[in-house]
Amino acid sequence: MNKPKNDLLQGTLALLVLKTLTRGQLHGYAIAEFIQQTSDDILRVEEGALYPALHRLELRGLLSAEWGLSENNRRAKYYRLTAAGKKYLAVEASSWDRLAGAISLVMRTS
């Protein structure tokens, strides 16, 4: 049962994307790069997972997007949190904190 180190728990990608976008609008590659760098290269978000997730979040009204130019003059879609996205993030982050705390309690038992 060897899993790659970059497997994400179900639903955590959306949470990570939303949290990343609290810093301001970013394009997809910058979102993936931020998550990877911030997690000390433990979490790697593949394009095949990221872009469908961004699309789902946009369809749900949690993100808005607009086209612009990236740092190297390439056309890129920039995403930003909506008010609904901020509310959703607050609720989900609280749930995540409770879950992580409960897991931690179990893992500390002998």
N, C-alpha and C positions, 0 to 999 in steps of 0.2 A: 504494500500500500504506500508506495513512494509517490508523493505528489510534488510537482514542481513548486519551488518556493514562491512563485508569483500568483498562485491560485488565490482568488478572492472569494470570500464568503458571499453567498447569494445576496444581492441587494446592496453590497457595500460600494460597488463602483459608482452608483448614483450618488451615494452619500459623499464619497471622496470628490467627485466632480463638483457637486454643489458647494462643498466646503472650499475647494480650490477657488471657485469663482467668487467667494466673498472678498477676495483680494482685488477684484476688478475684472473687466472683460478680457478674455483670452481666446486664442484660436485653439483648435484641437490638439495640435502637436505640443503647444506650450502647456496645456492642461496635463497631458501625459508626462511631459518632462518634469513639471513641478511635482507631481505625485511621486515619480521615481526618485528625484533628488531629495525630496523632503523625507522619504522613507528610507534613506540611505541605501538606495538601489535594491530594496527588498521587494517593493511592489512595482511591477512593470505592467503597464496597460497597453495591450496590443490594439492596433488600429481596428482590427476586426471586432473588438468588443467596444472600443471607445465610441466610434462614430454611430453605431446603432443606439448606444445608450444616450448620446447627445440628442439624437433625433427623437427618441422616446420622451426624453425630458422636455424637449421643445414642444412636442405634440401635447404633452400634459399641461403646458403653460407654466412650467417651472423655470424655463429658460427662454430668453429671446435671442435672436441672432441677426446679424447683418454682415454683409460682405465688405471687406476692406483689404488693405495691403499689409502683408507681414513685414517684418524687419528687413527681409531680403527681397522686397518688392514683388512678392508673389501674392496672387489672389488667395485670400483665406477667409473663412467664415468665423466671425468673432461672436462668442457667446457671453451672455451676462445673466445674472440672477434676476428673476422677476420678484415682485412682492410675494406671490404665491410660493415661489421657490424658497424664499427666506423663511416663510412660515413652516413649510414642509421640512426644511433643514433643521429648524429648531426642535420640532417634534421628533424627527428621526434621530438626531444627535442625542437627545435625552434618552430615547429607547436604547440606542447603542451603548451609552454610558451604563445604563442599568444592566444590560446583557453582559457587557465586558466585566462589570463588577461582580456579577453572579458567577461567571466562569472563573474569575480570579479566586473567588472564595472557595470554590470546589477544588481548583488546582492546588491551593495551599494546604489542603488537608493531607494528613499522612495515613 
